[in-house]
């Protein structure tokens, strides 16, 4: 038997040490994955920062979205213990709402509800509300577009038809009513008329609707809508016109002296 040389012993130790280091690195890489993330082993949703390395040093992910993209770490399922992703499920659309504008261009909308919320990185919910344009044409629209023609109360005609004609009797049977409005705008020519000088900005006025001024619907044209700006014109003063807002009305009433009437 030969005598072992010191050099051969050192070579053996060197080779064994290199093998141990290599095996240690290989084992560490082969065990890499979700289990190596420490406290944050897995993440919910789509989180690109929730990753680790495979034994081949390739990137793998530990978030729930990796089940859809197919790039989960090999130990994802046993480590995270998360069931498969569940996509969002929504119900059918509800009916469209009424047009937001009574008169003119507006919008309407409809909604739907979530039946099953998304879990574990499933597909998010689609839009739950839809909106589209519409054109409102309520019965009050025509009234809002009418322009009232007015005269001073000195033009009141409180007489009875001596011939008792049916169409005049119908007008006599209709009681007058009052409309209270607040002037919002009056043109310069209003200052030229004797009675139209009362039509100034922010002044409250009373306009009476008499039977002979009522149309087929039993109302005076241009009486306006409460809270809505409408327009008027002075019948005997050229160029005198403006706008006002109806504040209230009263049935079977008479406006005080120096007021106005619809014509």
Secondary structure, DSSP 8 states (H G I E B T S, - for coil): -----HHHHHHHHHHHHHHHHHHHHHHHHHT-SGGGGTT---BSS--TTSEEE-TTS-EEE-BTTHHHHT-B-TTHHHHH-----B--EE---------S-SEEEEEEEEE--EEE--BTT------SEEEEEEEEE-TTHHHHH-EEEEEEGGG------TT--HHHHHHHHS--EEEEEEEEEE-GGGGGSTTGGG--TT-EEEEEE-GGG--TTSS-TT---BTSEEEEEETTSTT-EEEEEEEEEESS----TT-EEE-
